[in-house]
Amino acid sequence: MKPVRPVLKWAGGKRQLLPALRPHYPASFDRYIEPFVGSGAVFLDLHNRGTLAGHQIRLSDINADVIGCYRAIRDDVDSVIAELEGLQQGHRAGGRDHFYEVRDERFNPRRRAIHASDHPEEHYTPDIAAMLIYLNRTGYNGLFRVNRRGVFNVPAGRYTSVRICDADNLRRLSTALAQPGTSLVVQGFEDAVRDPAAGDFIYLDPPYAPVSRTSYFTSYTSAQFGPAEQARLQQAVIGLAERGVHVLLSNSIAPDISALYAENADAHGAGLRAKTVEARRAINSRASARGAVLEYLITNIPETGVVN
């Protein structure tokens, strides 16, 4: 069976970090919980390995567009594929002009209308989901970015060729999201971490603390994820570890994160350790600044020897 690949490209997506993450997957666990699901690379890696079979799974994100898109793929993948194939044809014929027409004349007005409701994810139709996938795959660096008014403002990317609609992979993703016991929820991290219990496995991939001013990127919603949010997350992570939850967290090696985890007595007392691993930076305003960087894996899980 072919593996499922992420449909959305995401700032900080974890496909390239999977070899470093896998040795810290727990040998056994109860529920699997992922509060910053984004591209879902770790969820899909666990799914592809058969590790999640028979487990309750909760995937959540504060970004209602992400959850709404995944729900549309889960519930009506054939309609998403049909819409996406039409967008793919339009892109081949119109290129950048087609991108901006879809972004400004279709996606943003439709998105604005559904975000006027209390639960926009419940109104994410297959055509809106297809537009999100199209804009994500053809936009600059695969970003999802909105301004403070909530307007999606990513410019067109500079791709010579891009695969917009992979129908077979979308169907495999739909099957993965529809497996029994799997929920897709719009939820902030503080709500997501309240009920995990001893034996559960939680993977947290928050917006990274910036290591420099030019690397600052947290605008995947109109809200920000700054030092105060990182500090609250650290307190939540310590609480999870103290309750016996299997915790795995990714973040940058910014000084703020070192102070919260690598050099923090409370984090150490809860059994958390910060390990530096090499990753590749895919999103930066300067191409020369992309490449290998160090990141933190913060966990209370002993290495299990899971191979790549």
Buried (B, 14 or more C-beta within 10 A) or exposed (E): EEEBBBBBBBBBBBBEBBEBBBBBBBEEBBBBBBBBBBBBBBBBBBBBEEBBEEBBBBBBBBBBBBBBBBBBBBBBBEBBBBBBBBBBEBBEEEEEEBBEEBBEEBBBEBBBEBBEEEEBBEBBBBBBBBBBBBBBBBBBBBBBBBEEEEBBBBBBBEBEEEEBBBBEBBBBBBBBBEBEEBEBBBBEBBEBBEEBEEBBBBBBBBBBBBBEEEBBBBBBBEBEBBEEBBEEBBBBBBBBBBBBBBBBBBBBBBEBBBBBBBEBEBBBEBBBBBBEBEBEBBBBEEEEEBEEBEBBBBBBBEEEEBEE
